[in-house]
Amino acid sequence: MSKRILSVFFATLVVVTVAVAFPREGNKAAAVVGDSIVTGAGAGVFPAGASFNTIELSGGTFGIGAQILSTGAASGSLEVQYTGNSLIGLSQWITINGWITSGTSNPDGSVTLNGTSTLDMGDGTPPTGGLALVVTAGPAGVTVSVGGTTLPTLPKSDGWVINE
């Protein structure tokens, strides 16, 4: 339970940090042709059968904060934590920390963010860093690809993703 509270706290901290570091100025019309700010924090529950690296996924939380420039360059960060059970039934937390370097706003209201990441499988092995990261976040949920492997989409049942 304390891990869940800490993960929600850190996800909120990421969003607040980006909001303070990149304050939004101007009017909404400028966002259509210029820079955009993406913020999001939430949680979801996976349908039965969702898995990653033999871990049966049950749910997860996420926090996103990034500024996308009109040039496609971006700056920000992301944290996603997936909860699940190992093959022997032990609870396991998979954590992905990402640093956003480019992004695009999609016509459907979602965003695609790219960068590098660190993957911690939560099994006692050292985290793997320097992995390519691709994230698509929108009203329905968050899809993360780490090192070329796409994880199941985390459906958003609570929280928000805003692209302004």
Backbone bond lengths (Angstrom), bond angles and torsions (degrees), N, CA, C in turn:
res aa  C-N    CA-C-N  psi(-1)  N-CA   C-N-CA  omega(-1)  CA-C   N-CA-C  phi
1 M - - - 1.450 - - 1.525 111.09 -
2 S 1.339 116.89 -38.05 1.458 119.08 -179.88 1.528 111.34 -67.35
3 K 1.355 118.04 -31.33 1.467 120.39 175.90 1.519 110.41 -64.15
4 R 1.311 116.87 -39.95 1.462 120.75 179.94 1.528 110.62 -65.30
5 I 1.325 116.96 -43.19 1.465 120.82 178.49 1.525 109.88 -63.52
6 L 1.337 117.00 -43.89 1.457 120.46 178.67 1.527 111.41 -63.95
7 S 1.330 118.10 -39.80 1.463 119.31 -179.03 1.525 111.10 -66.96
8 V 1.319 118.27 -39.50 1.461 120.47 176.50 1.530 109.89 -65.74
9 F 1.321 116.72 -40.53 1.467 120.71 177.64 1.525 110.90 -60.17
10 F 1.344 117.27 -47.57 1.462 120.32 -178.63 1.521 111.85 -68.17
11 A 1.320 118.20 -36.34 1.467 120.26 176.81 1.524 110.23 -62.92
12 T 1.321 117.06 -43.35 1.455 121.27 177.78 1.527 110.43 -65.04
13 L 1.322 116.89 -39.73 1.458 121.29 178.73 1.528 111.47 -61.23
14 V 1.333 117.65 -39.80 1.468 121.39 177.69 1.519 110.18 -61.19
15 V 1.325 117.08 -46.84 1.462 121.40 -178.60 1.526 110.94 -63.18
16 V 1.321 117.37 -45.47 1.467 121.13 -179.39 1.530 110.24 -64.81
17 T 1.325 117.59 -40.91 1.470 121.18 179.52 1.514 111.12 -60.13
18 V 1.323 117.18 -45.43 1.466 120.20 179.72 1.524 110.37 -66.62
19 A 1.315 117.68 -39.83 1.464 120.29 179.73 1.527 111.62 -63.28
20 V 1.326 116.93 -36.68 1.459 120.44 178.61 1.529 110.85 -75.62
21 A 1.334 116.54 -39.99 1.465 120.48 -177.74 1.524 112.68 -70.62
22 F 1.332 116.73 -31.03 1.459 120.96 -178.18 1.528 109.66 -125.92
23 P 1.328 118.32 71.66 1.458 119.81 -178.34 1.523 110.79 -62.64
24 R 1.294 115.94 143.80 1.459 122.60 -178.81 1.517 109.20 -87.85
25 E 1.314 116.17 121.63 1.455 120.84 177.92 1.509 108.38 -122.89
26 G 1.316 116.90 157.92 1.465 120.42 178.16 1.509 111.36 93.13
27 N 1.323 114.16 -167.65 1.456 117.76 -177.25 1.520 110.55 -108.84
28 K 1.316 117.01 173.86 1.451 122.23 -177.29 1.517 112.26 -65.64
29 A 1.321 119.08 -30.55 1.458 121.12 -178.74 1.526 110.98 -61.59
30 A 1.317 117.33 -32.16 1.459 120.49 179.77 1.521 111.29 -66.38
31 A 1.325 118.07 -28.21 1.458 120.80 -178.42 1.523 111.95 -69.37
32 V 1.303 118.22 -24.98 1.453 121.02 -178.32 1.514 110.90 -67.61
33 V 1.326 118.16 -39.86 1.456 121.57 -176.66 1.519 113.00 -107.58
34 G 1.307 118.67 -5.75 1.461 121.09 -175.18 1.511 112.20 -121.08
35 D 1.306 114.37 -141.67 1.450 122.12 -177.27 1.531 110.97 -71.42
36 S 1.331 115.65 160.02 1.452 119.69 173.87 1.522 109.45 -138.22
37 I 1.312 114.46 153.88 1.461 122.11 179.04 1.518 107.30 -114.70
38 V 1.317 115.70 131.17 1.461 121.98 179.03 1.518 107.41 -114.85
39 T 1.319 116.61 124.91 1.450 121.30 174.30 1.518 108.49 -132.60
40 G 1.296 115.55 148.96 1.455 118.80 178.26 1.512 110.89 -169.97
41 A 1.299 114.76 149.43 1.461 122.51 174.22 1.507 106.56 -157.60
42 G 1.294 116.65 138.53 1.451 118.06 -179.09 1.512 112.46 -178.36
43 A 1.316 113.06 -171.48 1.455 121.56 -178.22 1.516 108.89 -147.69
44 G 1.315 114.71 160.87 1.451 119.23 178.84 1.513 111.38 -157.98
45 V 1.322 114.61 168.73 1.458 122.77 179.37 1.524 107.51 -123.07
46 F 1.327 116.65 130.37 1.453 121.25 179.84 1.524 111.27 -79.55
47 P 1.325 117.14 147.75 1.465 119.33 171.09 1.530 108.97 -70.46
48 A 1.310 116.88 161.22 1.461 121.74 179.44 1.522 109.79 -57.52
49 G 1.319 115.49 141.32 1.455 120.83 176.81 1.511 115.15 96.92
50 A 1.334 119.13 -8.42 1.461 121.54 179.15 1.533 108.98 -73.02
51 S 1.339 116.65 131.47 1.461 119.15 -179.49 1.518 110.64 -149.60
52 F 1.328 114.97 161.91 1.463 123.18 176.49 1.519 107.77 -149.26
53 N 1.323 117.28 124.66 1.475 122.61 179.97 1.524 111.99 49.26
54 T 1.297 117.88 47.69 1.477 127.46 179.53 1.525 113.98 69.17
55 I 1.323 118.95 5.42 1.473 121.73 177.06 1.524 107.65 -92.84
56 E 1.315 117.12 123.29 1.463 122.25 176.55 1.526 107.56 -77.41
57 L 1.350 116.78 112.15 1.461 121.65 -174.76 1.525 111.29 -81.83
58 S 1.340 115.60 137.92 1.462 119.83 177.89 1.525 112.05 -112.64
59 G 1.331 118.00 -33.62 1.463 120.53 -179.31 1.510 110.56 -172.04
60 G 1.332 114.81 -173.05 1.453 118.30 179.14 1.512 112.64 -173.75
61 T 1.326 114.86 171.42 1.463 122.43 175.79 1.518 107.83 -132.37
62 F 1.337 116.19 158.02 1.456 120.13 178.76 1.519 111.16 -147.38
63 G 1.323 115.32 155.38 1.454 123.18 173.80 1.516 108.20 -142.99
64 I 1.328 117.29 129.27 1.461 122.74 -178.30 1.516 108.68 -132.31
65 G 1.317 115.97 139.90 1.448 121.87 171.84 1.513 108.79 -151.54
66 A 1.333 117.34 117.68 1.464 119.87 -178.23 1.519 110.41 -153.54
67 Q 1.324 114.45 153.50 1.456 121.17 172.45 1.521 106.43 -116.22
68 I 1.340 116.03 125.05 1.458 121.82 178.40 1.520 107.40 -105.30
69 L 1.330 116.33 123.49 1.455 121.23 177.70 1.526 110.19 -83.80
70 S 1.324 116.79 159.96 1.463 120.92 -179.93 1.527 111.58 -62.29
71 T 1.333 118.23 -18.84 1.468 122.56 178.41 1.527 112.28 -79.94
72 G 1.330 118.12 -10.66 1.460 122.07 -176.57 1.516 112.77 98.85
73 A 1.334 117.13 -15.94 1.461 120.15 174.86 1.526 108.26 -68.63
74 A 1.307 116.07 151.60 1.464 120.10 -179.63 1.518 109.86 -147.02
75 S 1.314 114.51 162.55 1.448 121.93 178.70 1.518 107.55 -143.84
76 G 1.317 116.77 131.76 1.451 119.15 178.73 1.510 111.63 164.31
77 S 1.321 115.07 -169.58 1.460 119.41 -179.32 1.523 110.61 -147.22
78 L 1.314 113.22 168.10 1.458 121.59 -176.42 1.518 108.19 -148.76
79 E 1.311 116.39 144.74 1.456 121.16 168.66 1.511 107.79 -137.74
80 V 1.323 114.91 130.69 1.458 121.44 176.23 1.521 107.14 -128.39
81 Q 1.328 116.57 132.88 1.458 121.49 174.90 1.514 108.52 -122.42
82 Y 1.320 114.75 126.57 1.457 121.47 176.74 1.518 108.37 -107.53
83 T 1.312 116.31 138.17 1.458 120.91 176.52 1.520 108.53 -109.84
84 G 1.315 115.10 146.76 1.457 118.75 179.86 1.504 111.09 -172.08
85 N 1.328 114.27 -167.15 1.457 121.22 -179.58 1.519 109.68 -127.56
86 S 1.340 115.25 139.08 1.457 121.09 178.12 1.523 109.94 -74.74
87 L 1.326 116.03 175.94 1.468 120.77 179.38 1.521 113.08 -59.59
88 I 1.351 116.38 -27.63 1.467 118.99 179.86 1.531 112.27 -97.48
89 G 1.339 116.80 11.74 1.455 121.04 173.63 1.512 116.65 88.26
90 L 1.337 117.91 8.51 1.459 120.25 179.07 1.528 110.79 -84.11
91 S 1.317 116.13 142.61 1.462 121.19 176.25 1.519 109.57 -65.82
92 Q 1.327 116.34 136.36 1.460 120.37 -177.98 1.513 110.06 -139.48
93 W 1.345 116.31 138.16 1.462 123.57 178.42 1.520 108.71 -111.87
94 I 1.306 117.15 121.41 1.457 122.88 176.56 1.525 106.92 -102.91
95 T 1.335 116.89 125.48 1.463 120.99 -176.84 1.518 110.37 -119.86
96 I 1.337 115.43 131.37 1.459 121.91 175.27 1.521 107.69 -119.19
97 N 1.332 116.33 121.29 1.462 122.20 173.44 1.511 107.25 -109.23
98 G 1.325 117.09 128.92 1.452 120.31 -177.25 1.507 112.86 -128.46
99 W 1.327 114.93 149.81 1.453 123.01 176.16 1.518 106.88 -117.75
100 I 1.314 116.56 119.11 1.463 123.58 -172.80 1.526 109.92 -85.77
101 T 1.356 116.56 132.04 1.458 121.03 179.29 1.528 112.92 -122.76
102 S 1.341 118.28 -17.23 1.464 120.89 176.33 1.521 108.47 -153.13
103 G 1.327 114.97 161.61 1.453 118.33 -179.43 1.507 112.59 -170.12
104 T 1.334 114.91 163.75 1.462 122.22 176.44 1.514 109.45 -140.78
105 S 1.314 114.95 148.62 1.460 121.36 172.55 1.517 107.14 -94.38
106 N 1.311 117.30 129.32 1.464 122.43 -177.33 1.528 111.19 -94.80
107 P 1.338 117.29 153.01 1.471 120.79 -178.25 1.536 114.16 -58.56
108 D 1.338 117.83 -26.78 1.466 120.56 -178.58 1.527 113.27 -81.95
109 G 1.350 117.35 4.65 1.461 120.97 179.49 1.511 113.59 94.02
110 S 1.311 117.93 -7.94 1.454 120.81 176.95 1.526 109.72 -85.81
111 V 1.308 116.36 172.64 1.461 122.05 176.23 1.524 108.48 -129.80
112 T 1.321 115.10 150.73 1.458 121.10 172.55 1.514 107.15 -117.74
113 L 1.324 116.05 123.52 1.455 122.79 -177.37 1.523 109.46 -117.67
114 N 1.325 116.46 141.71 1.461 121.95 -179.65 1.521 109.67 -126.85
115 G 1.326 116.06 152.39 1.456 120.64 177.25 1.507 111.24 174.04
116 T 1.324 115.68 -147.73 1.460 122.15 177.26 1.520 109.01 -123.74
117 S 1.330 115.25 160.09 1.459 118.04 -174.72 1.519 111.80 -148.21
118 T 1.325 113.30 168.64 1.453 123.45 171.85 1.523 107.46 -121.90
119 L 1.318 115.95 133.26 1.464 122.05 -179.64 1.518 108.85 -113.24
120 D 1.331 116.26 121.98 1.464 122.51 175.52 1.519 106.95 -114.81
121 M 1.316 116.60 112.04 1.468 121.02 -177.56 1.530 112.79 -73.72
122 G 1.320 118.15 -9.84 1.461 120.47 176.59 1.512 114.01 71.25
123 D 1.332 116.50 21.49 1.460 120.41 -178.71 1.528 113.04 -112.44
124 G 1.340 116.18 12.18 1.453 120.53 179.17 1.516 113.99 96.65
125 T 1.330 117.90 -13.17 1.457 119.92 176.24 1.521 109.01 -78.84
126 P 1.334 117.98 154.08 1.470 119.56 179.46 1.532 111.36 -63.53
127 P 1.329 117.50 146.47 1.466 120.78 176.59 1.536 110.60 -61.82
128 T 1.332 115.82 149.65 1.458 122.21 177.00 1.518 108.12 -101.75
129 G 1.330 117.15 121.53 1.456 121.31 -177.72 1.515 112.79 -107.13
130 G 1.334 115.42 172.14 1.452 121.68 177.03 1.511 114.94 73.94
131 L 1.314 117.75 19.62 1.462 121.56 -178.70 1.526 110.60 -85.27
132 A 1.325 116.43 141.37 1.465 121.03 175.57 1.530 109.30 -62.28
133 L 1.327 115.88 141.71 1.463 121.73 -177.42 1.516 109.76 -128.56
134 V 1.333 116.02 131.65 1.460 122.76 171.30 1.524 106.51 -133.38
135 V 1.331 116.34 125.93 1.462 122.04 -178.57 1.517 108.73 -127.03
136 T 1.324 116.34 132.18 1.454 121.04 170.26 1.522 106.24 -116.52
137 A 1.330 115.69 120.92 1.462 121.14 -177.25 1.517 109.49 -125.88
138 G 1.311 115.70 135.43 1.452 120.66 179.24 1.506 111.18 -159.40
139 P 1.322 116.48 -169.92 1.467 120.22 -176.85 1.526 114.22 -59.71
140 A 1.333 117.86 -28.36 1.463 120.37 -176.74 1.520 113.61 -84.99
141 G 1.350 117.46 -23.78 1.448 119.09 -178.46 1.508 112.51 156.95
142 V 1.347 114.75 -163.40 1.460 121.84 -174.86 1.528 108.90 -129.63
143 T 1.344 114.97 129.07 1.459 120.90 174.50 1.522 107.57 -114.69
144 V 1.332 116.74 128.19 1.451 122.40 -176.38 1.530 109.02 -121.25
145 S 1.343 114.77 134.31 1.462 121.71 172.29 1.518 107.41 -118.62
146 V 1.338 116.05 124.10 1.461 121.98 -177.75 1.519 108.49 -122.13
147 G 1.331 115.80 123.14 1.453 119.65 178.49 1.518 113.19 58.33
148 G 1.326 116.97 30.07 1.463 121.24 179.19 1.521 114.69 88.56
149 T 1.321 118.47 -4.96 1.463 122.00 178.67 1.527 109.04 -105.18
150 T 1.333 115.70 124.13 1.459 120.72 -178.92 1.522 109.96 -91.76
151 L 1.328 115.38 126.11 1.461 120.97 176.07 1.525 109.27 -82.38
152 P 1.327 117.94 159.13 1.471 119.59 175.84 1.534 110.28 -59.00
153 T 1.322 116.02 146.70 1.465 120.97 178.44 1.521 109.73 -64.26
154 L 1.334 115.45 128.04 1.462 121.10 175.82 1.518 107.35 -83.42
155 P 1.350 118.38 107.06 1.461 119.56 179.65 1.531 109.49 -66.84
156 K 1.320 116.25 135.65 1.471 120.18 -179.74 1.523 108.92 -86.72
157 S 1.333 115.24 111.57 1.463 119.99 176.93 1.530 111.09 -104.10
158 D 1.332 116.13 -13.34 1.460 120.45 179.94 1.521 107.51 -151.28
159 G 1.324 117.65 140.86 1.452 121.30 177.53 1.512 112.98 110.34
160 W 1.343 116.47 -157.28 1.452 121.42 -175.81 1.516 111.58 -154.55
161 V 1.331 116.10 159.14 1.456 124.34 166.78 1.516 105.04 -136.57
162 I 1.330 116.75 119.45 1.473 121.86 -177.43 1.509 108.61 -121.66
163 N 1.326 116.07 131.00 1.457 123.30 175.83 1.520 107.40 -121.80
164 E 1.325 116.86 105.11 1.459 121.13 -178.42 1.502 110.17 -118.61
